[in-house]
Amino acid sequence: MRLRKCLILAGIIMLSIFMLISCSDSQDKNAIADYADQKITISGLTDEDFTVTVADLAALDSVERSASAERSNGEKVSIDAVGPLLDTFLAKYSKSQSDFTSIRFTAADKYSIAVGSQVLQNREIVLAVSDGGNALSEDDQPLRVVIPGERAMYWVRHICRIDFVSGETASQCRNMVFLESAVKTLKSSDYDYNGVTDKVIADSDLLDKYASEENADTLTLTAADGLTKSETADNFRSGMLKYTGADAPRFVADQLPEGMQIYDLVTISYGETSILTLDKLISLYGNKDGVEFFDVTKKINGVSAEKYICRCLDGSSVTLTVDDLQDAVLYLDDQGRVVLKPASGEPIVDLLQVEAK
């Protein structure tokens, strides 16, 4: 009798579990019903691009991760992300996220971000099809990427495309351009930023003048707080660089989401050209006397060379050898001019550009 009661009790428990699972599956299917058939383009996994639907992703083994993060404007974002891990999706193709140099997530509103290898090797990435079993908000549908432990800017919503990139390596910098000098050579305009009028230059003008020979599809932005963001060259060209006022230099673009407005920029690296904010470099890596020239080249993956051509705003140039530049210091004088001071010899004032030869 006791055995029979135990068997009946076990049966009731199993039935309850089955009913709960079935109910949960039904709720999930109902939750995503309005966007289950929406397609996401996948590029870089096979020879040809292909699409998957939200329903395809929802059919994979799922996890639930409660996560929160702050946007750049201080707003807190929270979600109970339900969906497969990216690695679960990739296992179908005998891949894992750590196999890739970067993975770019693109939203329907053109917001995009490339997640680099450091994040790919150390974080879970959830392809969230629902929020705690409920439908994603309309702004998030049809798919949201959630990376617990990372900034909200990585949590791309309204996903329409995922690009898997492998084999890319950072170019070595041959051409250093100092933003403090470069802005003096370009047309500027007024820009209303939070009720304050600041100055901006067109990003396309900056690249056309100082990186016209570069033709890479992406460039890399680094900020003073350690953020590194890969951006498409087209998106960057469509925006402006605010170089005065709060958070300057700041990448702004009226037609792109605010989350793409990276601020306190230290470097803009495009192919073999790096556009540098000397003031930020000094505050991060220097002291009251400035920052050493070769400390800067190390930070930007500068190429080693025997000679360096230093060009100034007045059109003059000076060629210095690697020996001349040992212990050379870069600083801003009291007029805000970029100065290169070799260990011996005269300072080079109003420095615009240094090219490795």
Secondary structure, DSSP 8 states (H G I E B T S, - for coil): -HHHHHHHHHHHHHHHHHHHHHHHHHHHHHHTTTTTT-EEEEESSSSS-EEEEHHHHHTS--EEEEEEEE-TTS-EEEEEEEE-BHHHHHHTTT--GGG-SEEEEEETTS-EEEEEHHHHHH---EEESEETTEE--TTTTT-EEE-TTS-GGG---SEEEEEEE-S-----B-EEEEHHHHGGGS-EEEEEETTEEEEEEEHHHHHHHH-TT---SEEEEEETTS-EEEEEHHHHHTSEEE-SSTT-SEEE-TTS-GGG---SEEEEEETTEEEE-HHHHHHHH-BTTBEEHHHHHHHTTB---SEEEEEETTS-EEEEETTTTTT-EEEE-TT--EEEE-SSS--EESEEEEEE-
